[in-house]
């Protein structure tokens, strides 16, 4: 808003139903970690004439999803200390190996949850686990 847009009406589209509904006040903010971010967003939003929040399913928001992923990867590369601190949340080497075997492209800082989602999605396309032969060393 300090950039001259203070009097503007703003439309914010996001693919996180949770975040959009929390910012709208429809859902409770339960994570103490997110409280400072939530406050900062509300503070910035208050500087505009109006802010409208709209949820867009990820499948309908590919460009924004790609841009946010690019920003996330760049941030991780600039903050290796954060990557080390949160390493336990990143995909395991086994998950990465399986993603490669499935031919799935992924960024170097993919989370365990996202890796699991992609693995399930691609295995479902193949008809389940039996059609894929994968060997992992212990």
Backbone torsions as a table, in degrees:
resi	resn	phi	psi	omega
1	UNK	NA	-23.2	176.1
2	UNK	-70.2	-9.3	-176.6
3	UNK	-90.7	15.1	176.9
4	UNK	94.9	6.9	-178.6
5	UNK	-104.4	13.8	-173.6
6	UNK	-57.5	-34.1	-177.5
7	UNK	-88.7	7.9	-173.8
8	UNK	-88.2	156.6	169.4
9	UNK	-91.1	133.9	-175.1
10	UNK	-122.3	137.6	173.1
11	UNK	-112.2	121.5	178.1
12	UNK	-111.0	120.3	176.8
13	UNK	-107.8	137.5	179.2
14	UNK	-144.1	152.6	-178.8
15	UNK	-98.4	6.6	175.3
16	UNK	-100.1	104.3	179.3
17	UNK	-59.1	-38.4	179.3
18	UNK	-59.5	-52.8	-177.1
19	UNK	-63.1	-46.7	-179.3
20	UNK	-59.1	-47.5	-178.9
21	UNK	-68.5	-31.8	175.5
22	UNK	-67.8	-42.8	179.6
23	UNK	-67.4	-31.7	176.6
24	UNK	-75.0	-14.0	-178.2
25	UNK	85.4	4.6	-179.5
26	UNK	-75.3	-29.8	179.3
27	UNK	-122.8	147.1	-179.7
28	UNK	-71.5	147.1	173.4
29	UNK	-91.1	107.9	-174.3
30	UNK	-100.1	-16.7	-176.3
31	UNK	-92.0	114.6	178.6
32	UNK	-60.5	-28.6	178.8
33	UNK	-62.9	-32.2	-175.8
34	UNK	-87.5	-12.4	-176.6
35	UNK	-56.4	-46.7	179.6
36	UNK	-63.7	-35.8	178.3
37	UNK	-68.0	-42.9	178.8
38	UNK	-59.2	-45.9	178.6
39	UNK	-61.9	-42.8	-179.1
40	UNK	-63.3	-41.2	178.6
41	UNK	-64.2	-44.6	179.6
42	UNK	-62.4	-38.7	179.2
43	UNK	-64.0	-47.1	178.8
44	UNK	-64.3	-42.5	-179.8
45	UNK	-59.9	-34.0	179.9
46	UNK	-66.5	-13.0	-179.3
47	UNK	-86.0	-9.2	179.5
48	UNK	-99.6	160.7	179.2
49	UNK	-62.6	-45.7	175.5
50	UNK	-152.2	151.3	176.8
51	UNK	-133.1	124.6	177.4
52	UNK	-112.0	131.8	-179.7
53	UNK	-107.0	136.2	-177.1
54	UNK	-138.5	129.0	176.9
55	UNK	-85.4	134.0	177.5
56	UNK	-126.7	124.4	178.5
57	UNK	-57.1	143.9	-176.4
58	UNK	-51.9	-40.2	-178.8
59	UNK	-61.5	-25.6	-179.1
60	UNK	-95.6	3.1	-171.4
61	UNK	-130.0	39.5	-172.7
62	UNK	-61.1	-41.3	-178.4
63	UNK	-63.9	-47.3	179.2
64	UNK	-64.4	-37.9	178.9
65	UNK	-62.3	-43.2	179.0
66	UNK	-65.3	-41.2	179.8
67	UNK	-66.7	-40.9	179.9
68	UNK	-68.6	-36.1	177.5
69	UNK	-65.0	-41.2	178.6
70	UNK	-61.8	-45.2	179.2
71	UNK	-63.4	-40.2	179.0
72	UNK	-61.7	-46.9	-179.7
73	UNK	-63.4	-43.8	178.5
74	UNK	-61.5	-42.1	179.7
75	UNK	-62.9	-45.2	179.4
76	UNK	-60.0	-40.1	179.3
77	UNK	-65.8	-33.3	179.5
78	UNK	-81.9	-14.4	-176.1
79	UNK	-127.7	66.3	-178.3
80	UNK	-61.3	-26.4	178.2
81	UNK	-64.5	-37.4	177.5
82	UNK	-69.7	-38.5	178.1
83	UNK	-61.4	-43.0	177.6
84	UNK	-64.3	-42.7	-177.6
85	UNK	-62.3	-38.0	-175.5
86	UNK	-106.6	19.2	-176.6
87	UNK	-55.0	-32.6	-177.5
88	UNK	-64.8	-16.4	-179.1
89	UNK	-91.7	-10.9	-179.2
90	UNK	-82.7	158.0	-179.1
91	UNK	-57.0	145.4	177.7
92	UNK	-76.8	165.2	176.9
93	UNK	-63.7	-33.9	177.4
94	UNK	-64.4	-43.0	177.9
95	UNK	-62.1	-44.2	-179.7
96	UNK	-62.9	-40.5	178.7
97	UNK	-62.2	-42.1	179.7
98	UNK	-67.3	-40.9	176.8
99	UNK	-59.0	-43.5	178.1
100	UNK	-61.9	-44.5	179.8
101	UNK	-60.3	-35.3	179.1
102	UNK	-79.9	-7.9	-179.5
103	UNK	78.3	24.7	-178.5
104	UNK	-92.2	127.4	175.2
105	UNK	-82.5	139.2	179.8
106	UNK	-150.7	157.0	179.6
107	UNK	-85.9	161.6	-173.4
108	UNK	-67.1	-14.7	-176.3
109	UNK	-113.0	32.2	-178.8
110	UNK	-66.5	140.3	-179.7
111	UNK	-80.0	161.0	175.9
112	UNK	-58.5	-42.8	-177.6
113	UNK	-62.9	-46.5	-179.9
114	UNK	-66.1	-40.3	177.5
115	UNK	-60.5	-44.5	178.7
116	UNK	-61.5	-42.0	179.2
117	UNK	-61.3	-46.4	-179.4
118	UNK	-65.9	-40.2	178.2
119	UNK	-61.6	-48.5	179.4
120	UNK	-60.2	-44.9	-179.1
121	UNK	-59.7	-45.6	-177.8
122	UNK	-75.5	-33.6	176.0
123	UNK	-67.3	-37.1	177.2
124	UNK	-60.1	-39.6	178.6
125	UNK	-64.0	-31.5	-179.9
126	UNK	-85.8	-5.8	-179.9
127	UNK	91.6	21.3	175.9
128	UNK	104.5	-172.5	-173.4
129	UNK	-70.7	-33.5	-171.6
130	UNK	-62.6	-27.1	-176.8
131	UNK	-83.7	-2.5	-177.6
132	UNK	-117.8	124.7	178.8
133	UNK	-102.3	111.7	-178.1
134	UNK	-131.0	134.0	176.3
135	UNK	-117.7	132.7	175.7
136	UNK	-120.0	138.7	173.0
137	UNK	-88.1	147.0	-176.8
138	UNK	-71.6	NA	NA
